[in-house]
Amino acid sequence: MSDYDLIDRYVAEVGKDLPRKTRLDIEAEILTGIEDMLRERCEKTGKPADEAMIVEVLKEYGEPRKVAASYQPERYIIGPRLFPSFLTVVQVVLPIVAAVALVKLGISLGQIELTFENLFEAVFLGIAGFVGSAFTALGSLLVLFAIVQRTLPEFKEKAGAWDPRKLPAATPRNRLDVAGLLLEIFGAGLAIVIFNFLPQTINMGYYPDGSWWVGILSTTTGEAWSTTILSDAFFGYLPALTILWALTIVLDVALLSRGRWETWSRWASFVLKVVTIALAGLMIAGPALVDISVETLAAAGFPDPLAGRLLVNFAEQGTILILAITILASLATAARLIVRLTGRNLSPRLEKFAHP
Protein backbone atom coordinates (compact mmCIF):
# COMPACT_ATOMS: atom_id res chain seq x y z
CA MET A 1 0.00 0.00 0.00
CA SER A 2 1.49 3.36 -1.07
CA ASP A 3 1.43 6.45 1.11
CA TYR A 4 -0.88 8.14 -1.39
CA ASP A 5 -3.45 5.40 -0.85
CA LEU A 6 -4.33 7.22 2.37
CA ILE A 7 -5.45 10.21 0.30
CA ASP A 8 -7.65 8.03 -1.92
CA ARG A 9 -9.24 6.42 1.13
CA TYR A 10 -9.81 9.83 2.69
CA VAL A 11 -11.48 11.25 -0.42
CA ALA A 12 -13.66 8.12 -0.76
CA GLU A 13 -14.73 8.41 2.88
CA VAL A 14 -15.75 12.04 2.35
CA GLY A 15 -17.63 11.04 -0.80
CA LYS A 16 -19.85 8.61 1.12
CA ASP A 17 -21.74 11.55 2.66
CA LEU A 18 -21.91 13.71 -0.46
CA PRO A 19 -24.88 14.07 -2.84
CA ARG A 20 -24.55 11.83 -5.88
CA LYS A 21 -24.97 14.74 -8.32
CA THR A 22 -21.98 16.73 -7.07
CA ARG A 23 -19.86 13.91 -5.59
CA LEU A 24 -17.28 13.62 -8.38
CA ASP A 25 -16.72 17.38 -8.65
CA ILE A 26 -16.33 17.80 -4.90
CA GLU A 27 -14.01 14.78 -4.63
CA ALA A 28 -11.82 16.28 -7.38
CA GLU A 29 -11.80 19.63 -5.54
CA ILE A 30 -10.81 17.96 -2.25
CA LEU A 31 -8.09 15.92 -3.94
CA THR A 32 -6.66 19.06 -5.55
CA GLY A 33 -6.73 20.88 -2.21
CA ILE A 34 -4.89 18.08 -0.41
CA GLU A 35 -2.27 17.83 -3.17
CA ASP A 36 -1.68 21.60 -3.00
CA MET A 37 -1.25 21.40 0.78
CA LEU A 38 1.23 18.54 0.40
CA ARG A 39 3.19 20.43 -2.26
CA GLU A 40 3.43 23.51 -0.03
CA ARG A 41 4.48 21.35 2.93
CA CYS A 42 7.18 19.65 0.87
CA GLU A 43 8.55 22.99 -0.36
CA LYS A 44 8.51 24.38 3.14
CA THR A 45 10.27 21.43 4.79
CA GLY A 46 12.45 20.44 1.85
CA LYS A 47 11.40 16.82 2.27
CA PRO A 48 9.42 14.49 0.03
CA ALA A 49 5.91 13.52 1.05
CA ASP A 50 5.77 10.47 3.30
CA GLU A 51 3.05 8.78 5.37
CA ALA A 52 3.61 11.00 8.41
CA MET A 53 3.31 14.17 6.34
CA ILE A 54 0.16 12.90 4.58
CA VAL A 55 -1.44 11.98 7.93
CA GLU A 56 -0.60 15.44 9.25
CA VAL A 57 -2.14 17.15 6.19
CA LEU A 58 -5.28 15.00 6.32
CA LYS A 59 -5.78 15.77 10.02
CA GLU A 60 -5.39 19.44 9.21
CA TYR A 61 -7.90 19.19 6.35
CA GLY A 62 -10.52 17.83 8.72
CA GLU A 63 -12.58 14.80 9.72
CA PRO A 64 -14.27 13.29 6.62
CA ARG A 65 -17.85 13.72 7.89
CA LYS A 66 -17.26 17.34 8.88
CA VAL A 67 -15.69 18.08 5.50
CA ALA A 68 -18.67 16.48 3.72
CA ALA A 69 -21.09 18.46 5.88
CA SER A 70 -19.40 21.72 4.90
CA TYR A 71 -20.46 21.11 1.29
CA GLN A 72 -24.14 20.68 2.17
CA PRO A 73 -26.77 22.94 3.71
CA GLU A 74 -27.83 22.17 7.25
CA ARG A 75 -30.50 19.47 7.37
CA TYR A 76 -33.30 19.65 9.89
CA ILE A 77 -37.07 19.26 10.11
CA ILE A 78 -37.65 22.70 11.67
CA GLY A 79 -35.04 25.37 11.09
CA PRO A 80 -33.63 27.81 13.66
CA ARG A 81 -35.94 30.63 12.51
CA LEU A 82 -39.09 28.58 13.04
CA PHE A 83 -38.05 26.58 16.10
CA PRO A 84 -38.86 29.32 18.69
CA SER A 85 -42.33 29.66 17.15
CA PHE A 86 -42.75 25.87 17.28
CA LEU A 87 -41.98 25.90 21.01
CA THR A 88 -44.45 28.74 21.57
CA VAL A 89 -47.25 26.87 19.79
CA VAL A 90 -46.45 23.66 21.67
CA GLN A 91 -46.67 25.58 24.96
CA VAL A 92 -50.19 26.67 23.97
CA VAL A 93 -51.45 23.35 22.60
CA LEU A 94 -50.14 20.95 25.25
CA PRO A 95 -51.91 22.67 28.19
CA ILE A 96 -55.17 22.45 26.19
CA VAL A 97 -54.59 18.72 25.65
CA ALA A 98 -53.81 18.34 29.36
CA ALA A 99 -56.99 20.22 30.34
CA VAL A 100 -59.11 17.94 28.14
CA ALA A 101 -57.41 14.89 29.69
CA LEU A 102 -58.17 16.19 33.21
CA VAL A 103 -61.84 16.76 32.32
CA LYS A 104 -61.98 13.27 30.87
CA LEU A 105 -60.42 11.83 34.03
CA GLY A 106 -62.84 13.77 36.24
CA ILE A 107 -65.84 12.42 34.32
CA SER A 108 -64.45 8.89 34.53
CA LEU A 109 -63.92 9.17 38.29
CA GLY A 110 -67.48 10.46 38.71
CA GLN A 111 -68.90 7.37 37.02
CA ILE A 112 -67.07 4.59 38.90
CA GLU A 113 -66.94 3.19 42.37
CA LEU A 114 -63.80 4.64 43.95
CA THR A 115 -61.95 1.44 44.82
CA PHE A 116 -58.17 1.26 44.52
CA GLU A 117 -58.37 -0.92 41.39
CA ASN A 118 -60.89 1.32 39.65
CA LEU A 119 -58.97 4.45 40.62
CA PHE A 120 -55.69 2.99 39.36
CA GLU A 121 -57.29 1.91 36.08
CA ALA A 122 -58.95 5.31 35.52
CA VAL A 123 -55.72 7.22 36.23
CA PHE A 124 -53.67 4.87 34.05
CA LEU A 125 -56.13 5.20 31.14
CA GLY A 126 -56.21 8.98 31.66
CA ILE A 127 -52.41 9.23 31.46
CA ALA A 128 -52.33 6.92 28.43
CA GLY A 129 -55.01 9.01 26.73
CA PHE A 130 -53.10 12.23 27.44
CA VAL A 131 -49.85 10.79 26.09
CA GLY A 132 -51.60 9.56 22.93
CA SER A 133 -53.35 12.89 22.37
CA ALA A 134 -50.14 14.81 23.06
CA PHE A 135 -48.18 12.76 20.52
CA THR A 136 -50.98 13.22 17.96
CA ALA A 137 -50.99 17.00 18.51
CA LEU A 138 -47.19 17.23 18.41
CA GLY A 139 -47.06 15.10 15.26
CA SER A 140 -49.63 17.34 13.55
CA LEU A 141 -47.70 20.48 14.56
CA LEU A 142 -44.42 18.94 13.41
CA VAL A 143 -45.91 18.17 9.99
CA LEU A 144 -47.34 21.70 9.74
CA PHE A 145 -44.04 23.38 10.62
CA ALA A 146 -42.06 21.03 8.34
CA ILE A 147 -44.35 21.96 5.42
CA VAL A 148 -43.88 25.67 6.19
CA GLN A 149 -40.11 25.17 6.46
CA ARG A 150 -39.85 23.52 3.05
CA THR A 151 -42.45 25.38 1.01
CA LEU A 152 -42.44 29.03 2.03
CA PRO A 153 -39.52 31.02 0.57
CA GLU A 154 -39.29 33.16 3.71
CA PHE A 155 -38.05 30.13 5.69
CA LYS A 156 -36.13 28.22 3.03
CA GLU A 157 -32.35 28.14 3.28
CA LYS A 158 -31.05 30.32 0.47
CA ALA A 159 -27.91 29.16 -1.26
CA GLY A 160 -25.32 31.55 -2.60
CA ALA A 161 -24.41 35.08 -1.68
CA TRP A 162 -27.01 37.33 -0.12
CA ASP A 163 -27.45 41.01 -0.86
CA PRO A 164 -27.72 43.33 2.18
CA ARG A 165 -29.56 45.85 -0.01
CA LYS A 166 -32.50 43.41 -0.28
CA LEU A 167 -33.11 43.25 3.47
CA PRO A 168 -36.63 44.38 4.48
CA ALA A 169 -37.07 47.62 6.40
CA ALA A 170 -36.49 47.30 10.15
CA THR A 171 -40.03 48.38 11.06
CA PRO A 172 -41.43 46.73 14.23
CA ARG A 173 -45.03 47.39 13.12
CA ASN A 174 -44.51 45.16 10.05
CA ARG A 175 -43.11 42.24 12.03
CA LEU A 176 -45.08 38.98 12.03
CA ASP A 177 -46.13 36.93 15.01
CA VAL A 178 -45.10 33.67 13.34
CA ALA A 179 -46.25 31.48 16.24
CA GLY A 180 -49.66 33.16 16.30
CA LEU A 181 -50.12 32.73 12.54
CA LEU A 182 -49.17 29.06 12.61
CA LEU A 183 -51.43 28.44 15.60
CA GLU A 184 -54.27 30.12 13.67
CA ILE A 185 -53.56 27.91 10.64
CA PHE A 186 -53.56 24.83 12.86
CA GLY A 187 -56.82 25.80 14.56
CA ALA A 188 -58.61 26.76 11.33
CA GLY A 189 -57.50 23.56 9.61
CA LEU A 190 -58.61 21.47 12.59
CA ALA A 191 -62.01 23.20 12.59
CA ILE A 192 -62.49 22.52 8.87
CA VAL A 193 -61.69 18.83 9.30
CA ILE A 194 -63.77 18.27 12.46
CA PHE A 195 -66.93 20.18 11.56
CA ASN A 196 -67.02 19.11 7.90
CA PHE A 197 -65.81 15.53 8.07
CA LEU A 198 -66.07 14.43 11.72
CA PRO A 199 -69.13 16.23 13.15
CA GLN A 200 -70.13 13.03 14.94
CA THR A 201 -67.32 13.68 17.42
CA ILE A 202 -69.29 16.66 18.78
CA ASN A 203 -71.98 14.61 20.49
CA MET A 204 -73.14 12.98 23.70
CA GLY A 205 -74.36 9.52 24.63
CA TYR A 206 -75.83 7.31 27.32
CA TYR A 207 -74.57 3.82 28.12
CA PRO A 208 -76.36 0.80 29.60
CA ASP A 209 -74.14 0.95 32.68
CA GLY A 210 -75.61 4.37 33.54
CA SER A 211 -72.63 6.49 32.47
CA TRP A 212 -72.82 9.53 30.23
CA TRP A 213 -70.25 11.13 27.97
CA VAL A 214 -70.04 14.39 26.07
CA GLY A 215 -68.13 15.22 22.90
CA ILE A 216 -64.99 13.16 22.33
CA LEU A 217 -64.54 12.36 26.01
CA SER A 218 -65.95 8.83 25.83
CA THR A 219 -63.75 5.80 26.28
CA THR A 220 -66.56 3.24 26.46
CA THR A 221 -68.34 1.36 23.69
CA GLY A 222 -71.79 -0.01 23.06
CA GLU A 223 -73.86 3.10 23.78
CA ALA A 224 -77.62 2.60 23.97
CA TRP A 225 -78.34 6.16 22.81
CA SER A 226 -76.41 9.08 21.35
CA THR A 227 -77.13 12.36 19.64
CA THR A 228 -75.17 15.14 18.00
CA ILE A 229 -74.99 18.33 20.05
CA LEU A 230 -74.83 20.67 17.07
CA SER A 231 -78.16 21.80 15.61
CA ASP A 232 -79.26 22.11 11.99
CA ALA A 233 -78.92 25.89 12.40
CA PHE A 234 -75.18 25.47 13.04
CA PHE A 235 -74.73 23.35 9.92
CA GLY A 236 -76.56 26.07 8.00
CA TYR A 237 -73.71 28.43 8.93
CA LEU A 238 -71.02 25.80 8.23
CA PRO A 239 -70.39 26.66 4.53
CA ALA A 240 -69.76 30.30 5.44
CA LEU A 241 -67.58 29.28 8.38
CA THR A 242 -65.56 26.90 6.20
CA ILE A 243 -64.93 29.62 3.61
CA LEU A 244 -63.89 32.01 6.39
CA TRP A 245 -61.48 29.47 7.90
CA ALA A 246 -60.06 28.62 4.47
CA LEU A 247 -59.50 32.31 3.61
CA THR A 248 -57.82 32.79 7.00
CA ILE A 249 -55.41 29.95 6.19
CA VAL A 250 -54.69 31.40 2.74
CA LEU A 251 -53.99 34.86 4.18
CA ASP A 252 -51.77 33.47 6.95
CA VAL A 253 -49.78 31.41 4.44
CA ALA A 254 -49.38 34.51 2.24
CA LEU A 255 -48.17 36.51 5.25
CA LEU A 256 -45.63 33.85 6.16
CA SER A 257 -44.48 33.72 2.55
CA ARG A 258 -44.05 37.51 2.35
CA GLY A 259 -42.40 37.66 5.77
CA ARG A 260 -44.05 40.90 6.91
CA TRP A 261 -47.30 42.85 7.13
CA GLU A 262 -48.17 45.03 4.14
CA THR A 263 -51.06 47.36 3.32
CA TRP A 264 -52.94 44.78 1.24
CA SER A 265 -52.60 42.07 3.89
CA ARG A 266 -53.82 44.42 6.63
CA TRP A 267 -56.89 45.32 4.55
CA ALA A 268 -57.53 41.63 3.83
CA SER A 269 -57.22 40.77 7.52
CA PHE A 270 -59.51 43.67 8.44
CA VAL A 271 -62.19 42.44 6.02
CA LEU A 272 -61.95 38.91 7.45
CA LYS A 273 -62.33 40.26 11.00
CA VAL A 274 -65.40 42.30 9.99
CA VAL A 275 -66.94 39.20 8.38
CA THR A 276 -66.12 37.20 11.51
CA ILE A 277 -67.85 39.77 13.73
CA ALA A 278 -70.94 39.87 11.48
CA LEU A 279 -71.17 36.08 11.25
CA ALA A 280 -70.70 35.59 15.00
CA GLY A 281 -73.38 38.23 15.66
CA LEU A 282 -75.81 36.44 13.34
CA MET A 283 -75.11 33.15 15.08
CA ILE A 284 -75.81 34.68 18.50
CA ALA A 285 -79.04 36.33 17.31
CA GLY A 286 -80.23 33.32 15.32
CA PRO A 287 -81.63 29.92 16.34
CA ALA A 288 -79.86 27.82 18.98
CA LEU A 289 -76.65 26.22 17.79
CA VAL A 290 -76.93 23.23 20.14
CA ASP A 291 -79.64 20.63 19.71
CA ILE A 292 -80.22 19.13 23.16
CA SER A 293 -83.14 19.71 25.50
CA VAL A 294 -84.23 18.58 28.96
CA GLU A 295 -87.04 16.57 27.39
CA THR A 296 -84.64 14.76 25.05
CA LEU A 297 -82.32 13.90 27.92
CA ALA A 298 -85.16 12.71 30.13
CA ALA A 299 -86.57 10.52 27.36
CA ALA A 300 -83.12 8.96 26.89
CA GLY A 301 -82.93 8.09 30.60
CA PHE A 302 -80.91 10.98 32.05
CA PRO A 303 -81.18 10.30 35.80
CA ASP A 304 -81.50 13.86 37.16
CA PRO A 305 -83.77 16.49 35.52
CA LEU A 306 -82.00 19.33 37.35
CA ALA A 307 -78.61 18.12 36.14
CA GLY A 308 -80.06 17.82 32.64
CA ARG A 309 -81.29 21.42 32.76
CA LEU A 310 -77.86 22.59 33.95
CA LEU A 311 -76.19 20.65 31.13
CA VAL A 312 -78.46 22.23 28.50
CA ASN A 313 -77.89 25.73 29.93
CA PHE A 314 -74.16 25.15 30.05
CA ALA A 315 -74.09 24.07 26.38
CA GLU A 316 -76.22 27.01 25.22
CA GLN A 317 -74.53 29.71 27.32
CA GLY A 318 -71.07 28.26 26.61
CA THR A 319 -71.69 28.58 22.87
CA ILE A 320 -72.80 32.20 23.27
CA LEU A 321 -69.76 32.95 25.44
CA ILE A 322 -67.40 31.53 22.82
CA LEU A 323 -69.01 33.65 20.11
CA ALA A 324 -68.90 36.77 22.33
CA ILE A 325 -65.19 36.24 22.99
CA THR A 326 -64.66 35.79 19.24
CA ILE A 327 -66.42 39.11 18.56
CA LEU A 328 -64.38 40.97 21.20
CA ALA A 329 -61.08 39.52 19.98
CA SER A 330 -61.95 40.34 16.36
CA LEU A 331 -62.95 43.90 17.32
CA ALA A 332 -59.63 44.42 19.09
CA THR A 333 -57.67 43.09 16.10
CA ALA A 334 -59.74 45.18 13.65
CA ALA A 335 -59.07 48.31 15.73
CA ARG A 336 -55.31 47.64 15.69
CA LEU A 337 -55.43 47.10 11.94
CA ILE A 338 -57.20 50.42 11.39
CA VAL A 339 -54.58 52.17 13.53
CA ARG A 340 -51.84 50.66 11.38
CA LEU A 341 -53.61 51.46 8.12
CA THR A 342 -54.17 55.11 9.09
CA GLY A 343 -50.50 55.41 10.01
CA ARG A 344 -51.05 56.53 13.58
CA ASN A 345 -48.46 55.73 16.21
CA LEU A 346 -49.36 53.77 19.29
CA SER A 347 -47.99 54.48 22.71
CA PRO A 348 -44.91 52.38 23.59
CA ARG A 349 -47.00 50.52 26.18
CA LEU A 350 -49.48 49.36 23.52
CA GLU A 351 -46.94 48.89 20.71
CA LYS A 352 -45.98 45.36 21.74
CA PHE A 353 -49.60 44.19 21.58
CA ALA A 354 -50.26 45.55 18.10
CA HIS A 355 -48.63 43.01 15.78
CA PRO A 356 -50.88 43.70 12.76
N, C-alpha and C positions, 0 to 999 in steps of 0.2 A: 504494500500500500504506500503510495507516494504521499509526501507532505501536502500536496495540493488537493489530494482526495478529501481532506478536511473541509476545504472551501466548497467543494461540490456537495458534500453532505450537509453543510450549513445552508447553502442556497436551497437545496431540496427540502430541508426542514422548514425554512421560511415559506416556501411555496405551498406547503400543505394547507396553510391557513389563508391563502390568497384566493380571490375570485378567479374562476377559470378563464374569464375573458381577458384579464390583464396579467395573468400569472407569468407568461413568458417574457413580456416586456419588463415587468418588475424584477424578475429573476436576473435578466440581463443587466438591468440598472444596478442591482445589488452586487453582482459579480464584478462589474466595472469599478464600482466604488471600493470594493475590497482590494482589487488589484492595484488601484491608484494608491491606497493607503500602504500596501506592502511596498510598492515602488518607492514611495517617499521614505518609508522606514529604512529600506535598504540603502538609499542614498545618504540618509542621515547617519546611519551607523557604520556604513562602509562594509557591511556584511551581506552575504547572500541570504535569501529567505530560507528559513528552516522551520521545523515543526513548532519550536518555542515561539518564534516570531509570529507565525500564522495564528497560533492559539491566542497570543496577546492581542493581535489585530481583531480577531473575531470577538473576543471578550469586549474589546473597546467598541466594536460595531453594535453590539447589543444582543440580548437574548432573542432567539428566533421568533417566538410568539409576540414579543413586544415590537419587534421590527415589522412583522406582518400587520399588527394592529395599527401601526402608524400609517399604513397605506390604505386604511379603510375608515369610513366614518364610524362614530360610536354607535353601537347597536343596543337598543333598549326598547321596551314596550311603551313606557311613558318617559318622555324626555325631561330634562331639568327645568324647562320653562313651564311645563304642565304639571309637574309632580306636586308643587305646593298647592295648586288648585285641587288636585286629586285628593290630597290629605284633607283639605277643607271640606270637600263634598262628603268624604267618608265620615268625618266627624259630625256631619249633619244627619246622614242616612242611618248610621249604626245606632244612635240613640233612639231613633224612630222604630227600628227593628226590635230593639230591646224593650221599648215601651209596649209594643204589640205582644211580645212574648210574655211580659209580666201580666198584661190583661188576660191573655190566654191561660196563664197559670192560675190567676185568681179565679177565673170562671171554673176551671177544672177542680180547684180545691173546694169551691162552693157546691159542687155536685157529687162529692164522694164522702164516704165515711172516713174521718181523719184517723185512721190507724197508721202505724209506722210503715207498713208495706205499701198502703195506698199513697201515703205522703211521699215516700221514696220514689215510687213509680211516677207520680205526677211531676215531681221536681226533675227527675231524670228525663222524662219526655219533654218537659218544658225547655231544659237546657239543650237537648238534642234538636228540638224545633228551632230554637234561637240560632244555634250553630249552623243548621242547614239554611235558614233564611238569610243569615249574615253572609254565608259563602255565596248564595245566589245573588244577593245585592252587590257584593264586592265583585263577583264575576261580571255582572251586567255593567257596572261602572268601569271595570277594567277594559271591557270590549269597547264601550263608548269612548273612553279616553284614547285607546289605541287607534280607533278609527279617526278621531280628530288629529292625533299625532301624525298619521300617515297620509291624510287626505287634504288637510287645510294648509295652504302655502305658508301661512303665518307661523306654523309650528314645525314645518319641515326643516331638516338640516340642509342648508344651502352650501353647495360645493363651490370652490373657486373664491376669488377675491371679492370682498364686499366694498361697496362705495359709501363712505361716510356721508356724502352729499345726499344720499337717498334715505337717510334716517328720518322717521316721522318727527313732527314738531313735539317738543317736550311740554305738552299741555296737559296738566292733571285732569281737566274736565273732559278730555277725550279718552281717558284711560278706561279700559274694560275691566269689569269684575268677572274674570274668566270662570272662577268657581261658581258664581251665581248663574252665569249663562248656561254652563254645563248642567248644573242642577235643574235649571228650568227645562232644558232639553230632555233630561232624564224623566222628570215629572210629567211633562206633556206627552212624551212617548209612552210612558206607562199608562197614563189616562186613556190614550187612544186605544191601546191594546186591551185594557181591562173592560172599558165600557162598551167597546164595539165588538170584541170577540169573546170576552169572558164575563158577561154581565151576571151569569149565574153565581159568580163568587160573591156578589153583593146580595146576600140573602140570609134567611134564618130558618131554623128547623126544630122539630120536636122529635125526640127519640122514645122508643118504647120503655126505656129504663127511667124515664121521667126527666132526663136532662135536656137542656135547651142550648142552642148555639146561635151566634149571630155572625154574619159576614163570613170571613175565611178563618174563623177561630175554631172551627170544629175539628176534632181528631177522631171522631167516632164514625161508624158506618151503619147503614141499615135504618135510616130515618123513616118514621111513619108518616111524617108530614113536613113539607117545606114550602117556602114561598119567597119570591124575589121581593126585596125591600123597595126597589125603585119602581115608581109608578109609570103609567103610559105617558103622563105629562112630561116626565124627565126625558124619556126616549124621543119625544117630539122635539125637544131642544138639542138632542144629541148630534144631528148633522151640523148644526151651527157651531156647537162646541168643538166638534172634531175639526172643522175648518179653522176655527180660531186656534186650536192647539197646533195644527199643522203649520199655519202661518207663523206662529210663534217660533216653532222649530226652525223654519226657513230663515226667519230674520236673525235668530241667534247664531245659526251657522254662517250666515253672511257677515255678521259682526265679527265672529271669530276669524273668518277668512280675511277680512279687511284689517283686523287688528286694532281698531279704534272706532270711537263714535264719530259719525259725520252728520251733516244736516239732514240728508235723506233718511238715514236710519233712525234719527230722533223723531222725524215726522211719522215714519212708519210705526215706530213703537208707540207714539202718542195715539195714533189712530186705533191701534190694537187695544190700548188701554181704555179708550172711549167706548169701543165696541164691547169690551169686557164688562165695563160698568153698566152699559145699557142692557146687556144680556142678563147679567146677574140681577139687575133691578126687575126685569120682566119675570125672571124665575121666582123672585120673592113675592111679587104681586100676583102671580098666576096660580094655577091649581097646585095642590100639594105634590111634592116631588117624591114622597115616600108613600108606599101603598100597604100600610098595615093599620089595623084598627083594633080596638078592644074587643069588638064582636068577633073578628076573625080569630084573634088569639084565644078567646074563650071557646069558640067552636072547635078549635084544634086541640083543646085540652090544657090550656095554660092554667096552672094551678091557682094563681092569685090575681083576681081582677084589678086590685089596686096596683100591683106590680106591673100588670099589663098596661094600665093607663100611664104609669110612669115611663114605661119603655116607649110607648107611642109618642108621648110628649117629648121625651129625650131625642128620639129620631127626628121629629118635626122641627123642634127648636134648634137642634144641633145643625141641621141642614141650613136653616136661616142664618145661624151664627156664622157658619163657614162662608156663605154668600156675602154677609155683611162685612166680614174681614176682607174678603176678596175686593169688595167695592172700595173700602178704605185704603187698602194697599195700592190699588190701581189709581185712586185719586191722588195719593201722595206721589207716586211715580209720574203721573201725568203733570202734576204741578212742577216737579223738578225738571221735566222735559221742556215745559214752556219757559221756565227760567233760563235754561240753556239756549233755547231757540231764540229768545229775545235778547240774548247777550248780556243779561244782567249778572253782576257778581254776587255770589253768596258770601255771607260772613264766614270767617275761617272756622267757626265752630260747626257750621252746617256743611261746609265744603266736603268733608270726608264722607258724608252720607249721600251726596248727590252724584253718584256715578254716571247716570245718563247725562 
